[in-house]
Each structure stands twice: as C-alpha cells, then as structure tokens.
Amino acid sequence: MYQRIRDLREDADLTQTQVANMLNVSQATYSRYENGSLDLPSATLIALADFYHVSVDYLLGRTEK
C-alpha cells in the first residue's frame, strides 16, 4: 500500500507537502504514511482514493484495477 501512494503521488508530479496540505496533515506525517511507519486512518485512505480516482482496494493492494 505504501509504495502505491508514493507512486501515485510521483506520477501526478506532486510533492509530499502538496498532498499533505490536501489531507490537512504535516509533511512529516505524510512522509510516515508513505514509508509505512504510520498507519493511514480510514478517512485518509478514502480521501487519497478519491483524490487519485482509484479504489481503496487498489491502494490496499487487493486489486490491480
């Protein structure tokens, strides 16, 4: 999951700070989401799925679609 949120961010040419601002968290918190040292709250997971127009299952690695 963590690699997927990083890949989606990089594919969209966004910085961690930009995504963190959208989520209303600090860049440091978002960085911990990406490296897996902090679990994503369900509301954040849903917000990322909506933002990137993918399913939560995709972010969780349960599907490739």
C-alpha positions in Angstrom: 0.0 0.0 0.0 2.7 2.5 1.0 4.5 2.1 -2.3 1.3 2.7 -4.2 0.5 6.0 -2.5 4.1 7.1 -3.3 3.9 6.0 -6.9 0.5 7.8 -7.4 1.9 11.0 -5.9 5.0 10.9 -8.1 3.0 10.0 -11.2 0.9 13.1 -10.5 4.1 15.2 -10.1 3.1 16.2 -6.6 5.3 16.8 -3.6 4.7 15.3 -0.2 3.9 18.8 1.0 1.2 19.3 -1.6 -0.5 16.0 -0.7 -0.1 16.7 3.0 -1.8 20.1 2.6 -4.7 18.5 0.8 -5.1 16.0 3.7 -4.6 18.7 6.4 -1.6 16.9 7.9 2.0 17.9 8.2 4.6 16.8 5.5 6.3 14.8 8.2 3.1 12.8 8.9 2.5 12.2 5.3 6.1 11.0 4.9 5.5 8.5 7.6 2.4 7.3 5.8 4.5 6.7 2.6 7.3 4.9 4.4 4.9 2.7 6.4 5.9 3.9 9.8 2.5 5.3 10.5 -0.8 3.6 9.5 -3.2 5.6 7.4 -6.5 6.4 9.2 -9.5 5.1 7.2 -10.7 8.7 6.4 -7.2 9.5 5.0 -7.3 6.3 2.9 -10.7 7.2 1.5 -9.5 10.8 0.8 -6.5 9.5 -1.1 -8.6 7.1 -3.1 -10.9 9.9 -4.1 -8.1 12.3 -4.8 -6.3 9.9 -7.2 -9.6 8.5 -8.6 -8.7 4.9 -7.6 -10.4 2.4 -5.2 -9.5 1.9 -1.7 -8.9 -1.8 -2.7 -6.3 -0.6 -5.2 -4.5 1.4 -2.5 -4.6 -1.6 -0.2 -3.1 -3.9 -2.9 -6.3 -6.0 -3.1 -6.7 -5.3 -6.8 -4.7 -4.1 -9.8 -7.6 -2.1 -11.2 
